[in-house]
């Protein structure tokens, strides 16, 4: 694969303007999308578990909620790569 440079980037935002827009990658990149999706899905799972009408999913303990929260806080490139690996087969 060709290394990323001002000339090989898909858009000028990834190339010549990277120094000014680099921080936006945390939000608008595929990694940013995955991180946000993990945060929303974990929040949704916890909310569903707290809904008394949903008896199939009991509430999470405080320790389990803390562990789930750490999944969001510690989300990194390794976790994103793991998601990509899973998505290849789904």
C-alpha positions in Angstrom: 0.0 0.0 0.0 1.2 3.5 -0.8 2.2 5.5 2.3 -0.1 8.4 3.2 1.2 11.8 2.0 -0.2 15.0 0.7 -0.1 13.5 -2.8 -1.6 10.1 -2.0 -4.4 11.2 0.3 -7.9 10.8 -0.9 -8.8 14.4 0.1 -6.8 17.5 0.9 -8.1 17.2 4.5 -6.0 14.0 4.8 -3.1 15.4 2.9 -2.0 19.0 2.9 -4.4 20.1 5.7 -3.7 17.1 8.0 -1.8 19.3 10.5 -4.8 21.5 10.9 -7.5 18.8 10.7 -5.8 15.8 12.3 -7.8 16.0 15.5 -11.0 15.7 13.6 -10.0 12.1 12.7 -10.9 11.0 16.2 -14.5 12.0 15.5 -15.0 11.6 11.7 -12.8 8.6 10.9 -14.0 5.0 10.8 -12.3 4.6 14.2 -14.4 7.6 15.5 -17.5 6.0 14.1 -16.7 2.7 15.8 -15.9 4.3 19.1 -19.2 6.3 19.1 -21.1 3.1 18.1 -19.6 1.2 21.0 -20.5 4.0 23.4 -24.1 4.1 22.1 -24.6 0.4 22.0 -23.3 -0.1 25.6 -25.4 2.8 26.8 -28.5 1.2 25.1 -27.7 -2.2 26.5 -27.5 -0.8 30.1 -30.7 1.2 29.6 -32.6 -1.9 28.3 -31.3 -3.9 31.3 -32.7 -1.2 33.7 -36.1 -1.4 32.1 -38.3 -3.5 34.4 -40.6 -4.6 31.5 -37.7 -6.4 29.9 -37.4 -9.5 32.0 -35.1 -11.4 29.7 -32.2 -9.0 30.5 -31.6 -8.4 34.2 -30.0 -5.2 35.5 -26.2 -5.1 35.5 -24.3 -4.9 38.8 -22.3 -1.7 39.5 -19.1 -3.6 38.8 -20.4 -4.8 35.4 -21.5 -1.2 34.5 -18.0 0.0 35.5 -16.4 -2.7 33.3 -18.7 -1.8 30.3 -17.8 1.9 30.8 -14.1 1.0 30.7 -14.7 -0.6 27.3 -15.8 2.8 26.0 -13.1 4.8 27.8 -10.2 2.4 26.8 -11.4 1.9 23.2 -8.3 1.9 21.0 -7.0 0.8 17.6 -6.7 -2.8 18.8 -10.4 -2.8 19.7 -11.2 -1.2 16.3 -9.2 -3.8 14.5 -11.0 -6.6 16.4 -14.3 -5.1 15.2 -13.0 -5.0 11.6 -12.0 -8.7 11.9 -15.5 -9.7 13.2 -17.2 -7.6 10.5 -15.3 -9.5 7.8 -17.3 -12.6 8.6 -20.7 -11.0 9.4 
